[in-house]
Amino acid sequence: MCDPFAGLALALACLLAPAASVSAQSTDPRAARADAFIARSLEAVDVVPGMAVAVVMDDEIVYLSGHGVADVRTGTLVDADTRFYIASSTKPIVALSIAAMDARGELDLDAPLGAWSHAGLPSDIAGRVTLRDLLSHRSGLRNEGLTFRLAYSGDHTADVRRDLIPATAWDDESPYGQFLYSNLGYNLATTLIEADRGLDWRDLATREVLEPLGMEATTPWIEAERERATVTVGHLGHLAGGPVVAPVQKTDQTMHSAGGLVSTARDMARWVEIQLTDGVLDGERVFPAGLVASTHRALVDTDTTFGPYRRLGYGLGWYVGRYGDETLIHHFGNFGGSRAHVSFMPERGIGVVVLINEDAVAGGLADVVANYLYDLYSDRPDAETVHGAEVTALAERIAGLIPRIAADAEARQARPWRMDHPLGAYVGVYENPEMGRLRIASTGEGLIVSIGVLSSEAQPFPEPNSLRVELIPVRGQTITFVGTDRLTYDGAVFERLR
């Protein structure tokens, strides 16, 4: 693994290594420095195939670039218009969409859900919880079936989504008013709007935000986008010889309101610009004064840390926190080999977007590059030294982690099966009314488990009558059987149908 921050000679050698970079035209020497730093970083952390970056200062894009490749199989180069899956960085866009409807009097963020929705929420929930509660993660609710189907299995229709609404319940581990980050608030909010108004979240976000901002490359329809443009592939870099294409890639069915957009560095720069200008884009007001700024106000306390960031609160789709001495409003996203960093410093009038297509072990590179850019554009003289050391440390951690992961995988494969019956006895279809149907098939020597678009080869597990699966990439889960007619997966009980 190349360490271009270790010395000048090695740095020069790495700079000569093949790299793709398409930067915005700029006479600012900081743009060239940014190009060089990112190229060296990708060379050092060599499990990240590609990256797209934007820096916005007030109402101007001062840096825009693409580096590396979108797909290791094809070598297609990344540029500022390459589509990346932005995962949970979708949430602020959906939150602003709903806030815009509230501003026009079409919805009320502060009314109990039952005041306008008649989709079957339990009465005690419908009479207390509001849209503002849902969008700020303080609702105190749970609905595992809805969140699982929308984000992971893709096994849903409009009727299924509506039928899952009554399964919403209070979460005993997270009382109403307490912050607990999850996808549920956004999934439930948009499912209720769809059931009551017939407005799908995709159409909502497009109508309220994407079209007014001219974000033409940003879309929830990932399958069609793959046909007409370059969409990066999610990669996993935790395996020896990686990075490799992640086994689960997003489909239209798994693009959801809590994490369901692909976008570009260029489009996301427009999004960041209206955060810094309170709704003004290219000199013209797009949103009413105060609307965009209202989404930045913390509604619930968090006081947690995420890497170098302190998170003090959460508003409508945004964390409100600090990076060093600066206020940093931000939302990141990751899933299935993609990682997005979207943030801005309102007091300095600067924002940064970093999109990468690996997230198993190197997602933190997006944050390191973002922090470097904040420091570079504040003319911090030691930006290269400080953040170069962070890149080197990340590369070293990954280099040490990969053989340990390989050893763990080898050890899992060597485990004996601890099942009471031959493996073929467990082949069949099992159902949970909320989670859907889980299928177990024989491979001849083992078992394949699938639910919706997810599929995984089963591995032995130390506990009796249990299997290990990775239906969600890089997330080991256990399936435990009771006889051959019942199993438990992800806390849900499935009964055998056949």
KOLKOL-273237 format. One line per 2 residues: number of its first residue (from 1); their letters; for each residue x, y, z of C-alpha. Coordinates in nm, 4 decimals. Example, Ala and Ser with C-alpha at 12.3 -4.5 7.8 and 13.67 -1.06 7.14 Angstrom:
BEGIN
1> AS> 1.2300:-0.4500:0.7800 ~ 1.3670:-0.1060:0.7140
//
This chain:
BEGIN
1> MC> 0.0000:0.0000:0.0000 ~ 0.1470:0.3291:-0.1096
3> DP> 0.2071:0.5906:0.1610 ~ 0.2610:0.9134:-0.0319
5> FA> 0.2627:1.1201:0.2859 ~ 0.5744:0.9485:0.4189
7> GL> 0.8245:1.1494:0.2149 ~ 0.8809:1.3677:-0.0891
9> AL> 1.0260:1.1005:-0.3168 ~ 0.7452:0.8578:-0.2496
11> AL> 0.4892:1.1364:-0.2812 ~ 0.6217:1.2260:-0.6267
13> AC> 0.6087:0.8618:-0.7318 ~ 0.2484:0.8332:-0.6210
15> LL> 0.1520:1.1532:-0.7979 ~ 0.2712:0.9891:-1.1201
17> AP> 0.0417:0.6911:-1.0637 ~ -0.2649:0.6715:-1.2908
19> AA> -0.5520:0.8842:-1.1629 ~ -0.8525:1.0564:-1.3120
21> SV> -0.9370:1.4091:-1.2076 ~ -1.1698:1.6534:-1.3720
23> SA> -1.1737:1.9812:-1.1803 ~ -1.3728:2.2981:-1.2229
25> QS> -1.1775:2.5643:-1.4066 ~ -1.0159:2.7848:-1.1438
27> TD> -0.7207:3.0155:-1.1139 ~ -0.7206:2.9646:-0.7371
29> PR> -0.4055:2.7634:-0.6529 ~ -0.6011:2.5878:-0.3794
31> AA> -0.7864:2.3889:-0.6458 ~ -0.4599:2.2342:-0.7688
33> RA> -0.3602:2.1584:-0.4106 ~ -0.6949:1.9903:-0.3533
35> DA> -0.6534:1.7788:-0.6676 ~ -0.3107:1.6651:-0.5545
37> FI> -0.4218:1.5855:-0.1998 ~ -0.7186:1.3790:-0.3176
39> AR> -0.5062:1.1892:-0.5699 ~ -0.2518:1.1047:-0.3002
41> SL> -0.5278:1.0048:-0.0598 ~ -0.6872:0.7652:-0.3069
43> EA> -0.3485:0.6156:-0.3775 ~ -0.2836:0.5658:-0.0077
45> VD> -0.6290:0.4337:0.0786 ~ -0.6343:0.2115:-0.2245
47> VV> -0.9660:0.0393:-0.1520 ~ -1.1722:0.3445:-0.2569
49> PG> -1.2254:0.3287:-0.6346 ~ -1.3691:0.6754:-0.6913
51> MA> -1.4596:1.0116:-0.5427 ~ -1.6448:1.3264:-0.6476
53> VA> -1.6035:1.6532:-0.4580 ~ -1.7517:2.0024:-0.4443
55> VV> -1.6707:2.3104:-0.2370 ~ -1.9154:2.6011:-0.2234
57> MD> -1.8398:2.9436:-0.0780 ~ -2.1493:3.1591:-0.0338
59> DE> -2.3095:3.1514:-0.3808 ~ -2.0121:3.0229:-0.5801
61> IV> -1.8815:2.6750:-0.6544 ~ -1.5076:2.7191:-0.6034
63> YL> -1.4004:2.3581:-0.6492 ~ -1.5591:2.0705:-0.8386
65> SG> -1.3807:1.7507:-0.9295 ~ -1.3991:1.3796:-0.9983
67> HG> -1.1306:1.1185:-0.9314 ~ -1.0836:0.7470:-0.9844
69> VA> -1.3371:0.5068:-1.1319 ~ -1.7074:0.4384:-1.0950
71> DV> -1.6768:0.0614:-1.1290 ~ -1.3597:-0.1467:-1.0910
73> RT> -1.4876:-0.3890:-1.3544 ~ -1.5169:-0.1289:-1.6305
75> GT> -1.2736:0.1435:-1.5267 ~ -1.5240:0.4160:-1.6192
77> LV> -1.3825:0.7438:-1.4921 ~ -1.5559:0.9558:-1.2300
79> DA> -1.6248:1.3235:-1.2957 ~ -1.8386:1.5904:-1.1328
81> DT> -2.1471:1.4568:-1.3122 ~ -2.1077:1.0929:-1.2135
83> RF> -2.4020:0.9690:-1.0093 ~ -2.3378:0.8414:-0.6575
85> YI> -2.5881:0.6896:-0.4183 ~ -2.6160:0.9410:-0.1337
87> AS> -2.8050:0.7157:0.1121 ~ -2.9216:0.9031:0.4233
89> ST> -2.8082:1.2376:0.2845 ~ -3.1505:1.2099:0.1184
91> KP> -3.3196:1.2937:0.4495 ~ -3.2658:1.6737:0.4434
93> IV> -3.4114:1.6909:0.0918 ~ -3.7239:1.5035:0.1980
95> AL> -3.7522:1.7126:0.5157 ~ -3.7385:2.0378:0.3171
97> SI> -3.9998:1.9005:0.0777 ~ -4.2424:1.8431:0.3649
99> AA> -4.1519:2.1754:0.5283 ~ -4.2361:2.3512:0.2009
101> MD> -4.5834:2.1969:0.2065 ~ -4.6194:2.3127:0.5669
103> AR> -4.5184:2.6675:0.4691 ~ -4.8000:2.6757:0.2108
105> GE> -5.0519:2.5431:0.4617 ~ -5.0920:2.2086:0.2836
107> LD> -4.9595:2.0117:0.5817 ~ -4.9039:2.0992:0.9457
109> LD> -4.5721:1.9869:1.0896 ~ -4.7030:2.0379:1.4423
111> AP> -5.0487:1.8830:1.4191 ~ -5.1035:1.5336:1.5592
113> LG> -5.0852:1.2843:1.2755 ~ -5.4430:1.1804:1.3381
115> AW> -5.5635:1.5320:1.2592 ~ -5.5006:1.4757:0.8900
117> SH> -5.4159:1.1074:0.8420 ~ -5.6744:0.8307:0.8575
119> AG> -5.4455:0.5472:0.7530 ~ -5.4850:0.3311:1.0630
121> LP> -5.2236:0.4472:1.3114 ~ -5.2991:0.3347:1.6676
123> SD> -5.5107:0.6094:1.8244 ~ -5.2699:0.6931:2.1061
125> IA> -4.9900:0.7472:1.8540 ~ -5.2078:0.9349:1.6069
127> GR> -5.3203:1.1724:1.8806 ~ -4.9726:1.2654:1.9998
129> VT> -4.6978:1.2273:1.7397 ~ -4.6416:1.4962:1.4736
131> LR> -4.4537:1.5176:1.1463 ~ -4.1946:1.7339:1.3202
133> DL> -4.1432:1.4516:1.5696 ~ -4.0953:1.1994:1.2899
135> LS> -3.8503:1.4122:1.0924 ~ -3.6350:1.4928:1.3977
137> HR> -3.6144:1.1302:1.5216 ~ -3.7923:1.2013:1.8508
139> SG> -4.1194:1.0155:1.7887 ~ -4.0480:0.7189:2.0176
141> LR> -4.1909:0.4762:1.7614 ~ -4.0929:0.1501:1.5975
143> NE> -4.2130:-0.0417:1.2928 ~ -3.9518:-0.2949:1.1888
145> GL> -4.1486:-0.4343:0.8955 ~ -4.1900:-0.0986:0.7235
147> TF> -3.8259:0.0030:0.7556 ~ -3.6934:-0.3396:0.6580
149> RL> -3.9049:-0.3740:0.3469 ~ -3.8420:-0.0217:0.2198
151> AY> -3.4645:-0.0090:0.2705 ~ -3.3541:-0.3695:0.2447
153> SG> -3.5819:-0.6373:0.1019 ~ -3.7732:-0.4153:-0.1418
155> DH> -4.0760:-0.6377:-0.0883 ~ -4.3556:-0.3798:-0.0896
157> TA> -4.6251:-0.2054:-0.2865 ~ -4.8382:0.0973:-0.2017
159> DV> -5.0995:-0.1368:-0.0529 ~ -4.8385:-0.3234:0.1522
161> RR> -4.6958:0.0028:0.2839 ~ -5.0407:0.1191:0.3895
163> DL> -5.1198:-0.2166:0.5503 ~ -4.8045:-0.1915:0.7609
165> IP> -4.9020:0.1433:0.9169 ~ -5.1170:-0.0114:1.1958
167> AT> -4.8134:-0.2167:1.3094 ~ -4.6487:0.1050:1.4321
169> AW> -4.5949:0.0904:1.8093 ~ -4.4220:0.2763:2.0896
171> DD> -4.0570:0.1858:2.1326 ~ -4.0021:0.0879:2.4952
173> ES> -3.6291:0.1578:2.4646 ~ -3.6662:0.5084:2.3215
175> PY> -3.9456:0.7141:2.4779 ~ -4.1267:0.9936:2.2978
177> GQ> -3.9165:1.3102:2.2839 ~ -3.5821:1.1295:2.3045
179> FL> -3.3551:1.1311:2.0001 ~ -3.3002:0.7952:1.8326
181> YS> -3.1721:0.8054:1.4773 ~ -3.3446:0.5629:1.2402
183> NL> -3.5149:0.5468:0.9032 ~ -3.8610:0.5023:1.0507
185> GY> -3.9586:0.8660:1.0947 ~ -3.9043:0.9450:0.7267
187> NL> -4.0505:0.6184:0.6018 ~ -4.3621:0.6591:0.8151
189> AT> -4.4077:1.0295:0.7347 ~ -4.3989:0.9720:0.3592
191> TL> -4.6095:0.6545:0.3815 ~ -4.8788:0.8514:0.5656
193> IE> -4.8621:1.1353:0.3117 ~ -4.8897:0.8839:0.0304
195> AD> -5.1859:0.7079:0.1937 ~ -5.3672:1.0356:0.2689
197> RG> -5.2738:1.2515:-0.0321 ~ -5.1784:0.9955:-0.2969
199> LD> -4.8363:1.1624:-0.3253 ~ -4.5401:0.9259:-0.3535
201> WR> -4.2232:1.0516:-0.1824 ~ -4.0366:1.0439:-0.5127
203> DL> -4.2838:1.2827:-0.6682 ~ -4.2844:1.4922:-0.3511
205> AT> -3.9063:1.5415:-0.3475 ~ -3.8930:1.6011:-0.7224
207> RE> -4.1724:1.8595:-0.7182 ~ -4.0663:2.0468:-0.4080
209> VL> -3.6846:2.0450:-0.4277 ~ -3.5174:1.8749:-0.7222
211> EP> -3.7012:2.0539:-1.0027 ~ -3.6973:2.4027:-0.8423
213> LG> -3.3207:2.3711:-0.7913 ~ -3.2520:2.2309:-1.1361
215> ME> -3.0994:1.9170:-0.9866 ~ -3.1591:1.7257:-1.3072
217> AT> -2.9068:1.4517:-1.2332 ~ -3.0584:1.3732:-0.8928
219> TP> -3.3233:1.1026:-0.8971 ~ -3.4808:0.8202:-0.6975
221> WI> -3.5140:0.6109:-1.0149 ~ -3.1763:0.4411:-1.0067
223> EA> -3.2499:0.1676:-1.2600 ~ -3.3430:0.4054:-1.5402
225> ER> -3.0497:0.6289:-1.4485 ~ -2.8099:0.3386:-1.5021
227> ER> -2.9361:0.3160:-1.8596 ~ -2.8641:0.6792:-1.9470
229> AT> -2.5732:0.7928:-1.7297 ~ -2.2751:0.6732:-1.5292
231> VT> -2.3917:0.5572:-1.1862 ~ -2.1205:0.4422:-0.9504
233> VG> -2.1278:0.0899:-0.8180 ~ -2.1039:0.0317:-0.4442
235> HL> -1.7784:-0.1410:-0.3467 ~ -1.6492:-0.3223:-0.0409
237> GH> -1.2806:-0.2908:0.0417 ~ -1.2500:-0.5203:0.3403
239> LA> -1.1493:-0.8319:0.1474 ~ -0.7987:-0.9228:0.0395
241> GG> -0.7534:-0.8277:-0.3240 ~ -1.0334:-0.5722:-0.3018
243> PV> -1.2127:-0.3546:-0.3583 ~ -1.4902:-0.5712:-0.5002
245> VA> -1.8399:-0.4872:-0.6151 ~ -2.0838:-0.5121:-0.3236
247> PV> -2.3198:-0.8109:-0.3558 ~ -2.6254:-0.5922:-0.2908
249> QK> -2.6819:-0.2913:-0.5136 ~ -2.9738:-0.0515:-0.4839
251> TD> -3.2864:-0.1072:-0.6941 ~ -3.5891:0.1163:-0.7444
253> QT> -3.7697:-0.0891:-0.4801 ~ -3.5061:-0.0200:-0.2143
255> MH> -3.4760:0.3528:-0.2828 ~ -3.6798:0.5014:0.0004
257> SA> -3.7476:0.8393:0.1586 ~ -3.4860:0.7943:0.4320
259> GG> -3.2162:0.7032:0.1805 ~ -3.3204:0.6907:-0.1808
261> LV> -3.1451:0.9327:-0.4146 ~ -2.8511:0.9241:-0.6512
263> ST> -2.6862:1.2586:-0.7159 ~ -2.3691:1.4240:-0.8396
265> AR> -2.1127:1.6573:-0.6907 ~ -2.2414:1.9307:-0.9228
267> DM> -2.6047:1.8880:-0.8180 ~ -2.5202:1.8600:-0.4498
269> AR> -2.3253:2.1849:-0.4768 ~ -2.6517:2.3537:-0.5765
271> WV> -2.8177:2.1942:-0.2742 ~ -2.5441:2.3231:-0.0441
273> EI> -2.5629:2.6704:-0.1975 ~ -2.9253:2.7178:-0.0900
275> QL> -2.8312:2.6113:0.2629 ~ -2.5752:2.8922:0.2750
277> TD> -2.8045:3.1521:0.1139 ~ -3.1343:3.0537:0.2788
279> GV> -3.2990:2.9515:-0.0447 ~ -3.1320:3.1731:-0.3053
281> LD> -2.9766:3.0008:-0.6075 ~ -2.7846:3.1764:-0.8844
283> GE> -2.9033:3.5080:-0.7472 ~ -3.2736:3.4187:-0.7542
285> RV> -3.4913:3.3285:-0.4564 ~ -3.6212:2.9734:-0.4933
287> FP> -3.7644:2.9181:-0.1453 ~ -3.9365:3.1679:0.0853
289> AG> -3.7005:3.3546:0.3164 ~ -3.6520:3.1625:0.6386
291> LV> -3.7779:2.8272:0.5124 ~ -3.4421:2.6630:0.4438
293> AS> -3.2894:2.8167:0.7565 ~ -3.5738:2.6756:0.9648
295> TH> -3.4611:2.3219:0.8855 ~ -3.1218:2.3944:1.0464
297> RA> -3.2576:2.4651:1.3942 ~ -3.2056:2.1843:1.6430
299> LV> -3.5308:2.0324:1.7673 ~ -3.3863:1.7645:1.9930
301> DT> -3.0586:1.7273:2.1819 ~ -2.8105:1.4595:2.0801
303> DT> -2.4671:1.5489:2.2269 ~ -2.2780:1.2629:2.0667
305> TF> -1.9602:1.2367:1.8638 ~ -1.9040:1.1002:1.5165
307> GP> -1.5356:1.0830:1.4348 ~ -1.3996:1.4380:1.4648
309> YR> -1.7463:1.5928:1.4849 ~ -1.9541:1.6764:1.7889
311> RL> -2.3266:1.6433:1.7316 ~ -2.5323:1.8643:1.9624
313> GY> -2.8778:1.8405:1.8076 ~ -3.0909:1.7391:1.5128
315> GL> -3.3295:1.9575:1.3151 ~ -3.5371:1.8798:1.0065
317> GW> -3.2979:1.6434:0.8323 ~ -2.9762:1.7970:0.9620
319> YV> -2.7369:1.7321:1.2479 ~ -2.6329:2.0535:1.4188
321> GR> -2.2847:2.0228:1.5615 ~ -1.9276:2.1394:1.5548
323> YG> -1.6006:2.0673:1.3825 ~ -1.3366:2.2202:1.6053
325> DE> -1.4542:2.5714:1.6863 ~ -1.6882:2.5971:1.3877
327> TL> -2.0594:2.5227:1.3675 ~ -2.1042:2.2343:1.1241
329> IH> -2.4494:2.1437:0.9947 ~ -2.4313:1.8098:0.8217
331> HF> -2.5818:1.4818:0.7178 ~ -2.3894:1.1810:0.5986
333> GN> -2.5088:0.8612:0.4373 ~ -2.3786:0.5119:0.3759
335> FG> -2.5041:0.1751:0.2583 ~ -2.3938:-0.1113:0.0393
337> GS> -2.0578:0.0304:-0.0636 ~ -2.1446:0.3996:-0.0949
339> RA> -2.0684:0.6901:0.1397 ~ -2.1775:1.0553:0.1219
341> HV> -2.0531:1.3541:0.3231 ~ -2.2674:1.6688:0.2925
343> SF> -2.1949:1.9570:0.5305 ~ -2.1653:2.3323:0.5623
345> MP> -2.0455:2.5976:0.8039 ~ -2.3093:2.8722:0.8066
347> ER> -2.0932:3.1251:0.9900 ~ -1.8096:3.0920:0.7398
349> GI> -2.0368:3.0568:0.4390 ~ -1.8697:2.7412:0.3104
351> GV> -1.9945:2.3910:0.2358 ~ -1.8370:2.0658:0.1197
353> VV> -1.9657:1.7555:-0.0584 ~ -1.7591:1.4367:-0.0801
355> LI> -1.9034:1.1247:-0.2455 ~ -1.7190:0.7926:-0.2532
357> NE> -1.8057:0.4396:-0.3666 ~ -1.6731:0.2288:-0.0760
359> DA> -1.7979:0.2130:0.2796 ~ -1.6969:-0.1149:0.4409
361> VA> -1.3660:0.0102:0.5816 ~ -1.2802:0.3452:0.4236
363> GG> -1.5912:0.5562:0.4644 ~ -1.3934:0.7841:0.6935
365> LA> -1.1860:0.9005:0.3974 ~ -1.4803:1.1155:0.2884
367> DV> -1.4655:1.2997:0.6210 ~ -1.0881:1.3406:0.6126
369> VA> -1.1056:1.4945:0.2656 ~ -1.3916:1.7217:0.3717
371> NY> -1.1988:1.8410:0.6771 ~ -0.8917:1.9021:0.4623
373> LY> -1.0970:2.1160:0.2252 ~ -1.2426:2.3214:0.5095
375> DL> -0.8925:2.3859:0.6372 ~ -0.7460:2.4444:0.2905
377> YS> -1.0065:2.7086:0.2110 ~ -0.9458:2.8785:0.5435
379> DR> -0.5780:2.8984:0.4411 ~ -0.4599:2.6829:0.7279
381> PD> -0.0887:2.6400:0.6479 ~ -0.0561:2.2875:0.7874
383> AE> -0.3657:2.1399:0.6181 ~ -0.1645:1.8935:0.4082
385> TV> 0.0471:1.7805:0.7023 ~ -0.2390:1.7372:0.9480
387> HG> -0.4805:1.5606:0.7176 ~ -0.2101:1.3748:0.5310
389> AE> -0.1236:1.2103:0.8625 ~ -0.4896:1.1164:0.9051
391> VT> -0.4944:0.9538:0.5619 ~ -0.1797:0.7587:0.6458
393> AL> -0.3313:0.6428:0.9750 ~ -0.6506:0.5328:0.7992
395> AE> -0.4518:0.3404:0.5371 ~ -0.2544:0.1658:0.8106
397> RI> -0.5709:0.0726:1.0006 ~ -0.7232:-0.0766:0.6869
399> AG> -0.4040:-0.2677:0.6064 ~ -0.4134:-0.4213:0.9541
401> LI> -0.7854:-0.4911:0.9418 ~ -0.8013:-0.6827:0.6135
403> PR> -0.5994:-0.9875:0.7263 ~ -0.7983:-1.0049:1.0501
405> IA> -1.1229:-1.0037:0.8541 ~ -0.9873:-1.2781:0.6277
407> AD> -0.8884:-1.4869:0.9294 ~ -1.2337:-1.4430:1.0846
409> AE> -1.4000:-1.5509:0.7606 ~ -1.1796:-1.8587:0.7387
411> AR> -1.2624:-1.9479:1.0984 ~ -1.6348:-1.9172:1.0314
413> QA> -1.6103:-2.1496:0.7344 ~ -1.4409:-2.4103:0.9543
415> RP> -1.7228:-2.4194:1.2082 ~ -1.9260:-2.7386:1.2278
417> WR> -2.2992:-2.7366:1.1675 ~ -2.4944:-2.7703:1.4922
419> MD> -2.8364:-2.8555:1.3528 ~ -3.0745:-3.1201:1.4888
421> HP> -3.1837:-3.2217:1.1384 ~ -3.0176:-3.2597:0.7969
423> LG> -2.9851:-2.9257:0.6206 ~ -3.2422:-3.0255:0.3608
425> AY> -3.5088:-3.0395:0.6299 ~ -3.4954:-2.6611:0.6654
427> VG> -3.5560:-2.5880:0.2978 ~ -3.8821:-2.4006:0.2514
429> VY> -4.0696:-2.0706:0.2678 ~ -4.1221:-1.8956:0.6011
431> EN> -4.3408:-1.5910:0.6603 ~ -4.3724:-1.3068:0.9058
433> PE> -4.6746:-1.0833:0.8349 ~ -4.4736:-0.7646:0.8784
435> MG> -4.1323:-0.8650:0.7448 ~ -4.2477:-1.0735:0.4490
437> RL> -4.1424:-1.4135:0.3148 ~ -3.7997:-1.5637:0.3748
439> RI> -3.6897:-1.8485:0.1497 ~ -3.4332:-2.1159:0.2232
441> AS> -3.3011:-2.3234:-0.0674 ~ -3.0421:-2.5980:-0.0963
443> TG> -2.7124:-2.5525:-0.2789 ~ -2.6379:-2.9243:-0.2579
445> EG> -2.3797:-2.8794:0.0152 ~ -2.5311:-2.5876:0.2035
447> LI> -2.8182:-2.3408:0.2155 ~ -2.9045:-2.0102:0.0483
449> VS> -3.1287:-1.7703:0.2381 ~ -3.3182:-1.4929:0.0586
451> IG> -3.5816:-1.2328:0.1382 ~ -3.6867:-0.9918:-0.1326
453> VL> -3.3777:-0.8724:-0.3211 ~ -3.1441:-0.9902:-0.0439
455> SS> -2.9643:-1.3223:-0.0623 ~ -2.6845:-1.4866:0.1346
457> EA> -2.5124:-1.8199:0.1619 ~ -2.5674:-1.9565:0.5107
459> QP> -2.2726:-2.0412:0.7350 ~ -2.2576:-2.2521:1.0511
461> FP> -2.3048:-2.0674:1.3801 ~ -2.1773:-2.1705:1.7250
463> EP> -2.5245:-2.1762:1.8817 ~ -2.7403:-2.4876:1.8263
465> NS> -2.9871:-2.4843:1.5358 ~ -2.8598:-2.1513:1.4092
467> LR> -2.7189:-2.0123:1.0843 ~ -2.5118:-1.7041:1.0137
469> VE> -2.6076:-1.4916:0.7117 ~ -2.5070:-1.1573:0.5630
471> LI> -2.8295:-1.0555:0.3949 ~ -2.7190:-0.6971:0.4551
473> PV> -2.3549:-0.6588:0.3395 ~ -2.0881:-0.6714:0.6102
475> RG> -2.3500:-0.7239:0.8782 ~ -2.3580:-1.0741:1.0211
477> QT> -2.7024:-1.1869:1.1349 ~ -2.8333:-1.5023:1.2942
479> IT> -3.1265:-1.7234:1.2007 ~ -3.2355:-1.9605:1.4773
481> FV> -3.4765:-2.2489:1.4208 ~ -3.7357:-2.4028:1.6480
483> GT> -3.7773:-2.7463:1.4945 ~ -3.8171:-2.7125:1.1185
485> DR> -4.1389:-2.5113:1.1160 ~ -4.0364:-2.1851:1.2819
487> LT> -3.7367:-1.9528:1.2793 ~ -3.6315:-1.6201:1.4224
489> YD> -3.4536:-1.3616:1.2081 ~ -3.3712:-1.0061:1.3151
491> GA> -3.5939:-1.0454:1.6203 ~ -3.8982:-1.1501:1.4139
493> VF> -4.0623:-1.4921:1.4191 ~ -4.1311:-1.6562:1.0816
495> ER> -4.3686:-1.9517:1.0442 ~ -4.3145:-2.2119:0.7766
497> LR> -4.5628:-2.2075:0.4877 ~ -4.4268:-2.4982:0.2894
//
